[in-house]
Amino acid sequence: MAEPYQVKPSDTLLRWLHPGQFNWEENRPTSAAFKDPEMSVDILKLTTIEESYIRAQKIGKNAVVSIEARLIFEKGLEIYHKPVEGNYAHAVVLCTKSKSIAKFLANNCEIKIYPPKT
């Protein structure tokens, strides 16, 4: 079995959004997209945005945003590479995320694939 990838501050992480997690007025994800205690992300170095989006669509997600790992580490959160079947790039961000941290993450991510406007 391969050694787990050690996530570095310089890594970029991808987060999938479902339709209700995007704020069109502010052109960004809502903070609700960043509140999971074990928040799933993909490590961009181990995948592509397109591959990640294809996996996202299979479970009803329709957008992809990126965030720098250093921002997550700066907030005292932990990131662990945790591959799952069919997705070696999968990782988790662990910690209970306060409203302020969730909003910080939502405000500091970059939209890679926009959700379709409804």
C-alpha positions in Angstrom: 0.0 0.0 0.0 1.3 3.5 -0.9 2.3 5.9 1.9 -0.3 8.6 2.5 0.5 11.9 0.9 1.6 14.5 3.4 -0.5 17.7 2.7 1.7 20.8 2.5 0.8 24.4 3.0 1.6 25.0 -0.7 -1.0 22.5 -1.8 -4.3 23.4 -3.3 -7.5 21.6 -2.2 -10.7 21.2 -4.1 -14.1 21.3 -2.5 -17.3 20.2 -4.2 -20.5 22.2 -3.8 -24.1 21.1 -4.1 -26.7 23.4 -5.7 -27.7 25.2 -2.4 -24.1 26.0 -1.4 -23.5 28.9 -3.7 -24.4 32.6 -3.1 -25.0 34.2 -6.5 -25.3 37.7 -5.0 -21.8 37.5 -3.5 -20.4 35.2 -6.3 -19.0 32.8 -3.8 -19.9 29.6 -1.9 -21.9 29.9 1.2 -20.2 29.2 4.5 -22.4 26.1 4.8 -20.1 24.4 2.3 -17.3 24.5 4.9 -18.9 23.3 8.1 -18.6 19.5 7.9 -16.6 18.2 10.9 -14.8 15.8 8.5 -14.9 18.0 5.3 -14.0 16.1 2.2 -11.6 17.7 -0.3 -9.4 16.5 -3.2 -5.7 17.3 -3.3 -5.2 19.0 -6.6 -1.6 17.6 -6.9 -3.1 14.1 -7.0 -5.9 14.8 -9.5 -7.2 17.4 -12.0 -10.1 19.8 -11.6 -11.9 18.0 -14.4 -11.5 14.5 -12.8 -12.6 15.9 -9.5 -15.7 17.5 -11.1 -16.7 14.3 -12.7 -16.6 12.6 -9.3 -18.6 15.4 -7.8 -21.4 15.2 -10.4 -21.8 11.5 -9.6 -23.1 12.4 -6.1 -25.2 15.4 -7.1 -22.6 18.2 -6.6 -22.4 20.7 -9.4 -19.5 23.1 -8.7 -15.8 23.0 -7.6 -13.9 25.6 -5.7 -10.2 25.6 -4.6 -8.6 26.8 -1.4 -5.0 26.9 -0.4 -4.0 24.4 2.3 -2.0 27.1 4.1 -5.2 29.0 4.9 -6.7 26.0 6.5 -3.5 25.3 8.5 -3.4 28.9 9.6 -6.9 28.5 11.2 -5.5 25.5 13.2 -7.4 22.9 11.2 -5.8 19.5 10.3 -5.8 18.0 6.8 -5.2 14.3 6.2 -4.9 12.4 2.9 -7.6 9.7 3.2 -8.0 7.9 -0.2 -11.4 6.2 -0.8 -12.3 3.7 -3.4 -12.1 5.4 -6.8 -10.5 8.6 -5.5 -6.8 8.5 -4.5 -6.8 12.3 -4.2 -9.4 12.4 -1.4 -8.5 14.1 1.9 -10.3 15.4 4.9 -10.2 18.6 6.9 -10.8 17.8 10.5 -12.2 20.1 13.2 -15.4 21.6 14.3 -15.6 24.7 12.2 -17.0 27.8 13.8 -19.2 30.2 11.8 -16.2 32.6 11.5 -13.9 29.9 10.1 -16.5 28.6 7.7 -17.1 32.1 6.4 -13.3 32.7 6.1 -12.9 29.6 4.0 -15.9 30.6 1.8 -14.5 34.1 1.3 -11.0 32.8 0.5 -11.7 30.1 -2.1 -11.5 30.4 -5.8 -14.3 29.1 -8.0 -13.0 26.6 -10.6 -16.3 25.4 -12.0 -19.4 27.4 -11.5 -22.7 25.8 -10.7 -25.4 26.2 -13.3 -27.5 29.2 -12.6 -31.0 28.3 -11.5 
